[in-house]
Amino acid sequence: MRAVIQRVTEAFVEVDGEEVGRIGLGLLVLLGVGQGDTVEDAYYLARKIVNLRIFPDEAGKMNLSLKEVEGEVLLVSQFTLYAETRKGNRPSFVKAAPPDVGRRLYEAAIEAFLEQGVHVETGVYGAHMRVHLVNDGPVTLILDSEARPEKLRPR
């Protein structure tokens, strides 16, 4: 799984002109599900994201986690994070999970955040969405569950 994480002061998502999710202080997480991803990947990324120390402390240093600032998550599905662009000019999405698998693992990610006590708002899986945000910092990070320590160990 791949996630683009943006620290925000506010963010919301619209589908067909209607707001479907909104957060204040927190993280906008664009989440892509790839071929071979598992529920464990969803839980790994959620734990990592919730505990990243990317919010400023009283001295202005990035030293506090989402939990510590009682922030929220706006989780938006984003299969295009698996775009393959090396050949030609038209992206290929063959590395993205099929829609049914993507939906199941996206929903697992929602559960993983909720189980950690984080308020989660979402977009609509598979819909055309308009995402609005105020990126704070700006702070934008990219995480990939392929880099998790368990996956790096030889088997």
Rosetta constraint file for C-alpha pairs under 8 A:
AtomPair CA 1 CA 31 HARMONIC 7.11 0.50
AtomPair CA 1 CA 32 HARMONIC 5.64 0.50
AtomPair CA 1 CA 33 HARMONIC 4.69 0.50
AtomPair CA 1 CA 34 HARMONIC 5.68 0.50
AtomPair CA 1 CA 37 HARMONIC 6.11 0.50
AtomPair CA 1 CA 41 HARMONIC 6.35 0.50
AtomPair CA 1 CA 42 HARMONIC 7.11 0.50
AtomPair CA 1 CA 45 HARMONIC 7.83 0.50
AtomPair CA 1 CA 144 HARMONIC 5.66 0.50
AtomPair CA 1 CA 145 HARMONIC 5.26 0.50
AtomPair CA 1 CA 146 HARMONIC 7.22 0.50
AtomPair CA 2 CA 31 HARMONIC 5.83 0.50
AtomPair CA 2 CA 32 HARMONIC 5.06 0.50
AtomPair CA 2 CA 33 HARMONIC 6.58 0.50
AtomPair CA 2 CA 34 HARMONIC 7.76 0.50
AtomPair CA 2 CA 81 HARMONIC 6.76 0.50
AtomPair CA 2 CA 82 HARMONIC 7.91 0.50
AtomPair CA 2 CA 142 HARMONIC 7.27 0.50
AtomPair CA 2 CA 143 HARMONIC 5.71 0.50
AtomPair CA 2 CA 144 HARMONIC 4.41 0.50
AtomPair CA 2 CA 145 HARMONIC 6.46 0.50
AtomPair CA 3 CA 29 HARMONIC 6.24 0.50
AtomPair CA 3 CA 30 HARMONIC 5.44 0.50
AtomPair CA 3 CA 31 HARMONIC 4.57 0.50
AtomPair CA 3 CA 32 HARMONIC 6.26 0.50
AtomPair CA 3 CA 45 HARMONIC 7.85 0.50
AtomPair CA 3 CA 81 HARMONIC 7.94 0.50
AtomPair CA 3 CA 142 HARMONIC 5.68 0.50
AtomPair CA 3 CA 143 HARMONIC 5.16 0.50
AtomPair CA 3 CA 144 HARMONIC 6.39 0.50
AtomPair CA 4 CA 29 HARMONIC 5.73 0.50
AtomPair CA 4 CA 30 HARMONIC 5.11 0.50
AtomPair CA 4 CA 31 HARMONIC 6.73 0.50
AtomPair CA 4 CA 140 HARMONIC 6.96 0.50
AtomPair CA 4 CA 141 HARMONIC 5.79 0.50
AtomPair CA 4 CA 142 HARMONIC 4.58 0.50
AtomPair CA 4 CA 143 HARMONIC 6.55 0.50
AtomPair CA 5 CA 27 HARMONIC 6.34 0.50
AtomPair CA 5 CA 28 HARMONIC 5.77 0.50
AtomPair CA 5 CA 29 HARMONIC 4.65 0.50
AtomPair CA 5 CA 30 HARMONIC 6.54 0.50
AtomPair CA 5 CA 49 HARMONIC 7.98 0.50
AtomPair CA 5 CA 140 HARMONIC 5.50 0.50
AtomPair CA 5 CA 141 HARMONIC 5.10 0.50
AtomPair CA 5 CA 142 HARMONIC 6.18 0.50
AtomPair CA 5 CA 143 HARMONIC 7.81 0.50
AtomPair CA 6 CA 27 HARMONIC 5.50 0.50
AtomPair CA 6 CA 28 HARMONIC 5.16 0.50
AtomPair CA 6 CA 29 HARMONIC 6.55 0.50
AtomPair CA 6 CA 135 HARMONIC 6.27 0.50
AtomPair CA 6 CA 136 HARMONIC 7.82 0.50
AtomPair CA 6 CA 138 HARMONIC 7.75 0.50
AtomPair CA 6 CA 139 HARMONIC 5.74 0.50
AtomPair CA 6 CA 140 HARMONIC 4.44 0.50
AtomPair CA 6 CA 141 HARMONIC 6.56 0.50
AtomPair CA 7 CA 25 HARMONIC 7.90 0.50
AtomPair CA 7 CA 26 HARMONIC 5.98 0.50
AtomPair CA 7 CA 27 HARMONIC 4.71 0.50
AtomPair CA 7 CA 28 HARMONIC 6.54 0.50
AtomPair CA 7 CA 54 HARMONIC 7.77 0.50
AtomPair CA 7 CA 55 HARMONIC 7.81 0.50
AtomPair CA 7 CA 135 HARMONIC 5.75 0.50
AtomPair CA 7 CA 136 HARMONIC 5.47 0.50
AtomPair CA 7 CA 137 HARMONIC 7.48 0.50
AtomPair CA 7 CA 138 HARMONIC 7.22 0.50
AtomPair CA 7 CA 139 HARMONIC 5.44 0.50
AtomPair CA 7 CA 140 HARMONIC 6.56 0.50
AtomPair CA 8 CA 24 HARMONIC 7.45 0.50
AtomPair CA 8 CA 25 HARMONIC 5.81 0.50
AtomPair CA 8 CA 26 HARMONIC 5.49 0.50
AtomPair CA 8 CA 27 HARMONIC 5.62 0.50
AtomPair CA 8 CA 28 HARMONIC 6.68 0.50
AtomPair CA 8 CA 133 HARMONIC 6.62 0.50
AtomPair CA 8 CA 134 HARMONIC 5.38 0.50
AtomPair CA 8 CA 135 HARMONIC 4.49 0.50
AtomPair CA 8 CA 136 HARMONIC 4.82 0.50
AtomPair CA 9 CA 24 HARMONIC 5.51 0.50
AtomPair CA 9 CA 25 HARMONIC 4.30 0.50
AtomPair CA 9 CA 26 HARMONIC 6.47 0.50
AtomPair CA 9 CA 133 HARMONIC 7.85 0.50
AtomPair CA 9 CA 134 HARMONIC 5.80 0.50
AtomPair CA 9 CA 135 HARMONIC 6.71 0.50
AtomPair CA 9 CA 136 HARMONIC 5.95 0.50
AtomPair CA 10 CA 22 HARMONIC 7.48 0.50
AtomPair CA 10 CA 23 HARMONIC 5.55 0.50
AtomPair CA 10 CA 24 HARMONIC 4.13 0.50
AtomPair CA 10 CA 25 HARMONIC 5.61 0.50
AtomPair CA 10 CA 26 HARMONIC 7.26 0.50
AtomPair CA 10 CA 133 HARMONIC 5.86 0.50
AtomPair CA 10 CA 134 HARMONIC 5.61 0.50
AtomPair CA 10 CA 135 HARMONIC 7.86 0.50
AtomPair CA 11 CA 22 HARMONIC 5.72 0.50
AtomPair CA 11 CA 23 HARMONIC 5.46 0.50
AtomPair CA 11 CA 24 HARMONIC 6.55 0.50
AtomPair CA 11 CA 28 HARMONIC 6.87 0.50
AtomPair CA 11 CA 74 HARMONIC 7.26 0.50
AtomPair CA 11 CA 131 HARMONIC 7.37 0.50
AtomPair CA 11 CA 132 HARMONIC 5.44 0.50
AtomPair CA 11 CA 133 HARMONIC 4.09 0.50
AtomPair CA 11 CA 134 HARMONIC 6.32 0.50
AtomPair CA 12 CA 19 HARMONIC 7.00 0.50
AtomPair CA 12 CA 20 HARMONIC 7.61 0.50
AtomPair CA 12 CA 21 HARMONIC 5.47 0.50
AtomPair CA 12 CA 22 HARMONIC 4.11 0.50
AtomPair CA 12 CA 23 HARMONIC 6.36 0.50
AtomPair CA 12 CA 74 HARMONIC 7.45 0.50
AtomPair CA 12 CA 131 HARMONIC 5.96 0.50
AtomPair CA 12 CA 132 HARMONIC 5.28 0.50
AtomPair CA 12 CA 133 HARMONIC 6.48 0.50
AtomPair CA 13 CA 19 HARMONIC 5.79 0.50
AtomPair CA 13 CA 20 HARMONIC 5.94 0.50
AtomPair CA 13 CA 21 HARMONIC 5.46 0.50
AtomPair CA 13 CA 22 HARMONIC 6.61 0.50
AtomPair CA 13 CA 122 HARMONIC 7.83 0.50
AtomPair CA 13 CA 123 HARMONIC 6.04 0.50
AtomPair CA 13 CA 129 HARMONIC 6.51 0.50
AtomPair CA 13 CA 130 HARMONIC 5.55 0.50
AtomPair CA 13 CA 131 HARMONIC 4.42 0.50
AtomPair CA 13 CA 132 HARMONIC 6.09 0.50
AtomPair CA 14 CA 18 HARMONIC 5.11 0.50
AtomPair CA 14 CA 19 HARMONIC 4.24 0.50
AtomPair CA 14 CA 20 HARMONIC 5.60 0.50
AtomPair CA 14 CA 21 HARMONIC 7.36 0.50
AtomPair CA 14 CA 123 HARMONIC 7.52 0.50
AtomPair CA 14 CA 129 HARMONIC 5.62 0.50
AtomPair CA 14 CA 130 HARMONIC 5.10 0.50
AtomPair CA 14 CA 131 HARMONIC 6.51 0.50
AtomPair CA 15 CA 19 HARMONIC 6.48 0.50
AtomPair CA 15 CA 20 HARMONIC 6.70 0.50
AtomPair CA 15 CA 123 HARMONIC 7.83 0.50
AtomPair CA 15 CA 124 HARMONIC 7.44 0.50
AtomPair CA 15 CA 127 HARMONIC 7.03 0.50
AtomPair CA 15 CA 128 HARMONIC 6.46 0.50
AtomPair CA 15 CA 129 HARMONIC 4.99 0.50
AtomPair CA 15 CA 130 HARMONIC 6.59 0.50
AtomPair CA 16 CA 128 HARMONIC 7.87 0.50
AtomPair CA 16 CA 129 HARMONIC 7.61 0.50
AtomPair CA 20 CA 122 HARMONIC 7.18 0.50
AtomPair CA 20 CA 123 HARMONIC 6.19 0.50
AtomPair CA 20 CA 124 HARMONIC 7.59 0.50
AtomPair CA 21 CA 74 HARMONIC 7.05 0.50
AtomPair CA 21 CA 121 HARMONIC 5.10 0.50
AtomPair CA 21 CA 122 HARMONIC 5.38 0.50
AtomPair CA 21 CA 123 HARMONIC 6.09 0.50
AtomPair CA 22 CA 74 HARMONIC 6.89 0.50
AtomPair CA 22 CA 121 HARMONIC 6.32 0.50
AtomPair CA 23 CA 72 HARMONIC 6.14 0.50
AtomPair CA 23 CA 73 HARMONIC 6.89 0.50
AtomPair CA 23 CA 74 HARMONIC 6.35 0.50
AtomPair CA 23 CA 121 HARMONIC 6.94 0.50
AtomPair CA 24 CA 71 HARMONIC 7.58 0.50
AtomPair CA 24 CA 72 HARMONIC 6.92 0.50
AtomPair CA 25 CA 71 HARMONIC 5.36 0.50
AtomPair CA 25 CA 72 HARMONIC 6.38 0.50
AtomPair CA 26 CA 66 HARMONIC 6.58 0.50
AtomPair CA 26 CA 70 HARMONIC 7.99 0.50
AtomPair CA 26 CA 71 HARMONIC 4.30 0.50
AtomPair CA 26 CA 72 HARMONIC 4.53 0.50
AtomPair CA 26 CA 73 HARMONIC 5.73 0.50
AtomPair CA 26 CA 74 HARMONIC 7.91 0.50
AtomPair CA 27 CA 66 HARMONIC 7.77 0.50
AtomPair CA 27 CA 71 HARMONIC 7.36 0.50
AtomPair CA 27 CA 72 HARMONIC 6.34 0.50
AtomPair CA 27 CA 73 HARMONIC 4.94 0.50
AtomPair CA 27 CA 74 HARMONIC 6.35 0.50
AtomPair CA 28 CA 73 HARMONIC 5.88 0.50
AtomPair CA 28 CA 74 HARMONIC 4.79 0.50
AtomPair CA 28 CA 75 HARMONIC 6.21 0.50
AtomPair CA 28 CA 76 HARMONIC 7.67 0.50
AtomPair CA 28 CA 133 HARMONIC 7.86 0.50
AtomPair CA 29 CA 73 HARMONIC 6.89 0.50
AtomPair CA 29 CA 74 HARMONIC 6.04 0.50
AtomPair CA 29 CA 75 HARMONIC 4.90 0.50
AtomPair CA 29 CA 76 HARMONIC 6.18 0.50
AtomPair CA 30 CA 75 HARMONIC 6.13 0.50
AtomPair CA 30 CA 76 HARMONIC 4.91 0.50
AtomPair CA 30 CA 77 HARMONIC 5.85 0.50
AtomPair CA 30 CA 78 HARMONIC 5.65 0.50
AtomPair CA 31 CA 75 HARMONIC 7.00 0.50
AtomPair CA 31 CA 76 HARMONIC 6.08 0.50
AtomPair CA 31 CA 77 HARMONIC 4.96 0.50
AtomPair CA 31 CA 78 HARMONIC 5.22 0.50
AtomPair CA 31 CA 79 HARMONIC 7.34 0.50
AtomPair CA 31 CA 81 HARMONIC 7.66 0.50
AtomPair CA 31 CA 106 HARMONIC 7.57 0.50
AtomPair CA 32 CA 77 HARMONIC 6.08 0.50
AtomPair CA 32 CA 78 HARMONIC 4.79 0.50
AtomPair CA 32 CA 79 HARMONIC 4.63 0.50
AtomPair CA 32 CA 80 HARMONIC 6.97 0.50
AtomPair CA 32 CA 81 HARMONIC 5.46 0.50
AtomPair CA 32 CA 82 HARMONIC 6.72 0.50
AtomPair CA 32 CA 96 HARMONIC 7.46 0.50
AtomPair CA 32 CA 102 HARMONIC 7.90 0.50
AtomPair CA 33 CA 37 HARMONIC 6.53 0.50
AtomPair CA 33 CA 78 HARMONIC 7.87 0.50
AtomPair CA 33 CA 79 HARMONIC 6.31 0.50
AtomPair CA 33 CA 82 HARMONIC 7.69 0.50
AtomPair CA 33 CA 96 HARMONIC 5.99 0.50
AtomPair CA 33 CA 97 HARMONIC 5.64 0.50
AtomPair CA 33 CA 102 HARMONIC 5.48 0.50
AtomPair CA 33 CA 105 HARMONIC 7.17 0.50
AtomPair CA 33 CA 106 HARMONIC 7.44 0.50
AtomPair CA 34 CA 79 HARMONIC 7.84 0.50
AtomPair CA 34 CA 82 HARMONIC 6.60 0.50
AtomPair CA 34 CA 95 HARMONIC 5.74 0.50
AtomPair CA 34 CA 96 HARMONIC 4.18 0.50
AtomPair CA 34 CA 97 HARMONIC 4.51 0.50
AtomPair CA 34 CA 102 HARMONIC 7.62 0.50
AtomPair CA 35 CA 95 HARMONIC 5.60 0.50
AtomPair CA 35 CA 96 HARMONIC 5.53 0.50
AtomPair CA 35 CA 97 HARMONIC 4.51 0.50
AtomPair CA 35 CA 98 HARMONIC 7.69 0.50
AtomPair CA 36 CA 97 HARMONIC 7.47 0.50
AtomPair CA 37 CA 41 HARMONIC 6.21 0.50
AtomPair CA 37 CA 97 HARMONIC 7.79 0.50
AtomPair CA 37 CA 105 HARMONIC 8.00 0.50
AtomPair CA 38 CA 42 HARMONIC 6.81 0.50
AtomPair CA 38 CA 105 HARMONIC 6.95 0.50
AtomPair CA 39 CA 43 HARMONIC 6.41 0.50
AtomPair CA 39 CA 105 HARMONIC 6.02 0.50
AtomPair CA 39 CA 108 HARMONIC 6.27 0.50
AtomPair CA 39 CA 109 HARMONIC 7.77 0.50
AtomPair CA 40 CA 44 HARMONIC 6.01 0.50
AtomPair CA 41 CA 45 HARMONIC 6.16 0.50
AtomPair CA 41 CA 145 HARMONIC 5.69 0.50
AtomPair CA 42 CA 46 HARMONIC 6.17 0.50
AtomPair CA 42 CA 105 HARMONIC 6.60 0.50
AtomPair CA 42 CA 106 HARMONIC 7.56 0.50
AtomPair CA 42 CA 108 HARMONIC 6.28 0.50
AtomPair CA 42 CA 109 HARMONIC 4.82 0.50
AtomPair CA 42 CA 112 HARMONIC 7.00 0.50
AtomPair CA 43 CA 47 HARMONIC 6.07 0.50
AtomPair CA 43 CA 108 HARMONIC 7.57 0.50
AtomPair CA 43 CA 109 HARMONIC 6.31 0.50
AtomPair CA 43 CA 112 HARMONIC 5.34 0.50
AtomPair CA 43 CA 113 HARMONIC 7.96 0.50
AtomPair CA 44 CA 48 HARMONIC 6.12 0.50
AtomPair CA 44 CA 145 HARMONIC 7.05 0.50
AtomPair CA 44 CA 148 HARMONIC 7.70 0.50
AtomPair CA 45 CA 49 HARMONIC 5.93 0.50
AtomPair CA 45 CA 109 HARMONIC 7.99 0.50
AtomPair CA 45 CA 143 HARMONIC 7.54 0.50
AtomPair CA 45 CA 144 HARMONIC 7.79 0.50
AtomPair CA 45 CA 145 HARMONIC 6.40 0.50
AtomPair CA 46 CA 50 HARMONIC 6.07 0.50
AtomPair CA 46 CA 109 HARMONIC 6.47 0.50
AtomPair CA 46 CA 112 HARMONIC 5.93 0.50
AtomPair CA 46 CA 113 HARMONIC 5.63 0.50
AtomPair CA 47 CA 51 HARMONIC 6.24 0.50
AtomPair CA 47 CA 112 HARMONIC 7.62 0.50
AtomPair CA 47 CA 113 HARMONIC 7.50 0.50
AtomPair CA 47 CA 116 HARMONIC 7.78 0.50
AtomPair CA 48 CA 52 HARMONIC 6.02 0.50
AtomPair CA 49 CA 66 HARMONIC 7.84 0.50
AtomPair CA 50 CA 65 HARMONIC 6.48 0.50
AtomPair CA 50 CA 66 HARMONIC 5.32 0.50
AtomPair CA 50 CA 67 HARMONIC 6.23 0.50
AtomPair CA 50 CA 113 HARMONIC 7.61 0.50
AtomPair CA 50 CA 116 HARMONIC 7.95 0.50
AtomPair CA 50 CA 118 HARMONIC 7.96 0.50
AtomPair CA 51 CA 65 HARMONIC 5.12 0.50
AtomPair CA 51 CA 66 HARMONIC 6.41 0.50
AtomPair CA 51 CA 67 HARMONIC 6.89 0.50
AtomPair CA 52 CA 64 HARMONIC 7.63 0.50
AtomPair CA 52 CA 65 HARMONIC 5.26 0.50
AtomPair CA 52 CA 66 HARMONIC 7.11 0.50
AtomPair CA 53 CA 62 HARMONIC 6.03 0.50
AtomPair CA 53 CA 63 HARMONIC 4.85 0.50
AtomPair CA 53 CA 64 HARMONIC 4.54 0.50
AtomPair CA 53 CA 65 HARMONIC 4.25 0.50
AtomPair CA 53 CA 66 HARMONIC 7.42 0.50
AtomPair CA 54 CA 62 HARMONIC 4.71 0.50
AtomPair CA 54 CA 63 HARMONIC 6.03 0.50
AtomPair CA 54 CA 64 HARMONIC 5.95 0.50
AtomPair CA 54 CA 65 HARMONIC 6.04 0.50
AtomPair CA 54 CA 66 HARMONIC 7.80 0.50
AtomPair CA 54 CA 139 HARMONIC 7.91 0.50
AtomPair CA 55 CA 61 HARMONIC 7.65 0.50
AtomPair CA 55 CA 62 HARMONIC 4.94 0.50
AtomPair CA 55 CA 63 HARMONIC 6.03 0.50
AtomPair CA 55 CA 64 HARMONIC 4.84 0.50
AtomPair CA 55 CA 65 HARMONIC 6.02 0.50
AtomPair CA 55 CA 66 HARMONIC 7.15 0.50
AtomPair CA 55 CA 69 HARMONIC 7.50 0.50
AtomPair CA 56 CA 60 HARMONIC 4.75 0.50
AtomPair CA 56 CA 61 HARMONIC 4.87 0.50
AtomPair CA 56 CA 62 HARMONIC 4.30 0.50
AtomPair CA 56 CA 63 HARMONIC 5.75 0.50
AtomPair CA 56 CA 64 HARMONIC 6.05 0.50
AtomPair CA 57 CA 61 HARMONIC 5.52 0.50
AtomPair CA 57 CA 62 HARMONIC 6.35 0.50
AtomPair CA 57 CA 63 HARMONIC 5.66 0.50
AtomPair CA 57 CA 64 HARMONIC 6.00 0.50
AtomPair CA 64 CA 68 HARMONIC 5.89 0.50
AtomPair CA 64 CA 69 HARMONIC 6.84 0.50
AtomPair CA 65 CA 69 HARMONIC 6.46 0.50
AtomPair CA 66 CA 70 HARMONIC 5.95 0.50
AtomPair CA 66 CA 71 HARMONIC 5.08 0.50
AtomPair CA 66 CA 72 HARMONIC 7.34 0.50
AtomPair CA 67 CA 71 HARMONIC 6.32 0.50
AtomPair CA 67 CA 118 HARMONIC 7.22 0.50
AtomPair CA 70 CA 118 HARMONIC 7.75 0.50
AtomPair CA 71 CA 118 HARMONIC 7.41 0.50
AtomPair CA 71 CA 119 HARMONIC 7.68 0.50
AtomPair CA 72 CA 118 HARMONIC 6.13 0.50
AtomPair CA 72 CA 119 HARMONIC 5.10 0.50
AtomPair CA 72 CA 120 HARMONIC 6.03 0.50
AtomPair CA 72 CA 121 HARMONIC 7.83 0.50
AtomPair CA 73 CA 118 HARMONIC 7.17 0.50
AtomPair CA 73 CA 119 HARMONIC 6.35 0.50
AtomPair CA 73 CA 120 HARMONIC 4.84 0.50
AtomPair CA 73 CA 121 HARMONIC 6.22 0.50
AtomPair CA 74 CA 120 HARMONIC 5.87 0.50
AtomPair CA 74 CA 121 HARMONIC 4.75 0.50
AtomPair CA 74 CA 122 HARMONIC 5.38 0.50
AtomPair CA 74 CA 123 HARMONIC 7.65 0.50
AtomPair CA 75 CA 110 HARMONIC 7.55 0.50
AtomPair CA 75 CA 120 HARMONIC 6.98 0.50
AtomPair CA 75 CA 121 HARMONIC 6.28 0.50
AtomPair CA 75 CA 122 HARMONIC 4.79 0.50
AtomPair CA 75 CA 123 HARMONIC 6.59 0.50
AtomPair CA 76 CA 122 HARMONIC 5.76 0.50
AtomPair CA 76 CA 123 HARMONIC 5.06 0.50
AtomPair CA 76 CA 124 HARMONIC 7.48 0.50
AtomPair CA 76 CA 125 HARMONIC 7.55 0.50
AtomPair CA 77 CA 106 HARMONIC 6.96 0.50
AtomPair CA 77 CA 123 HARMONIC 7.14 0.50
AtomPair CA 77 CA 124 HARMONIC 7.72 0.50
AtomPair CA 77 CA 125 HARMONIC 5.90 0.50
AtomPair CA 77 CA 126 HARMONIC 7.37 0.50
AtomPair CA 79 CA 83 HARMONIC 7.74 0.50
AtomPair CA 79 CA 93 HARMONIC 7.75 0.50
AtomPair CA 79 CA 96 HARMONIC 6.05 0.50
AtomPair CA 79 CA 97 HARMONIC 7.90 0.50
AtomPair CA 80 CA 93 HARMONIC 6.95 0.50
AtomPair CA 80 CA 96 HARMONIC 7.71 0.50
AtomPair CA 82 CA 93 HARMONIC 6.07 0.50
AtomPair CA 82 CA 94 HARMONIC 7.97 0.50
AtomPair CA 82 CA 95 HARMONIC 5.82 0.50
AtomPair CA 82 CA 96 HARMONIC 5.33 0.50
AtomPair CA 83 CA 91 HARMONIC 5.56 0.50
AtomPair CA 83 CA 92 HARMONIC 5.53 0.50
AtomPair CA 83 CA 93 HARMONIC 4.93 0.50
AtomPair CA 83 CA 94 HARMONIC 7.83 0.50
AtomPair CA 83 CA 95 HARMONIC 7.26 0.50
AtomPair CA 83 CA 96 HARMONIC 7.58 0.50
AtomPair CA 84 CA 91 HARMONIC 5.46 0.50
AtomPair CA 84 CA 92 HARMONIC 5.00 0.50
AtomPair CA 84 CA 93 HARMONIC 6.22 0.50
AtomPair CA 84 CA 94 HARMONIC 7.76 0.50
AtomPair CA 84 CA 95 HARMONIC 7.48 0.50
AtomPair CA 85 CA 89 HARMONIC 6.70 0.50
AtomPair CA 85 CA 90 HARMONIC 6.94 0.50
AtomPair CA 85 CA 91 HARMONIC 5.00 0.50
AtomPair CA 85 CA 92 HARMONIC 6.69 0.50
AtomPair CA 97 CA 101 HARMONIC 6.03 0.50
AtomPair CA 97 CA 102 HARMONIC 5.44 0.50
AtomPair CA 98 CA 102 HARMONIC 5.99 0.50
AtomPair CA 99 CA 103 HARMONIC 5.99 0.50
AtomPair CA 99 CA 126 HARMONIC 7.87 0.50
AtomPair CA 100 CA 104 HARMONIC 6.31 0.50
AtomPair CA 101 CA 105 HARMONIC 6.22 0.50
AtomPair CA 102 CA 106 HARMONIC 5.94 0.50
AtomPair CA 103 CA 107 HARMONIC 6.11 0.50
AtomPair CA 103 CA 125 HARMONIC 6.72 0.50
AtomPair CA 104 CA 108 HARMONIC 6.27 0.50
AtomPair CA 105 CA 109 HARMONIC 6.21 0.50
AtomPair CA 106 CA 110 HARMONIC 6.48 0.50
AtomPair CA 107 CA 111 HARMONIC 6.38 0.50
AtomPair CA 108 CA 112 HARMONIC 6.12 0.50
AtomPair CA 109 CA 113 HARMONIC 6.34 0.50
AtomPair CA 110 CA 114 HARMONIC 6.27 0.50
AtomPair CA 110 CA 120 HARMONIC 7.00 0.50
AtomPair CA 111 CA 115 HARMONIC 5.99 0.50
AtomPair CA 112 CA 116 HARMONIC 6.67 0.50
AtomPair CA 113 CA 117 HARMONIC 6.84 0.50
AtomPair CA 113 CA 118 HARMONIC 5.63 0.50
AtomPair CA 113 CA 119 HARMONIC 7.66 0.50
AtomPair CA 113 CA 120 HARMONIC 7.02 0.50
AtomPair CA 114 CA 118 HARMONIC 5.22 0.50
AtomPair CA 114 CA 119 HARMONIC 6.48 0.50
AtomPair CA 114 CA 120 HARMONIC 6.78 0.50
AtomPair CA 123 CA 129 HARMONIC 7.26 0.50
AtomPair CA 124 CA 129 HARMONIC 7.61 0.50
AtomPair CA 135 CA 139 HARMONIC 6.77 0.50
AtomPair CA 144 CA 148 HARMONIC 7.57 0.50
AtomPair CA 146 CA 151 HARMONIC 6.19 0.50
AtomPair CA 146 CA 152 HARMONIC 7.63 0.50
AtomPair CA 147 CA 151 HARMONIC 6.63 0.50
AtomPair CA 147 CA 152 HARMONIC 6.52 0.50
AtomPair CA 148 CA 152 HARMONIC 6.59 0.50
AtomPair CA 149 CA 153 HARMONIC 6.68 0.50
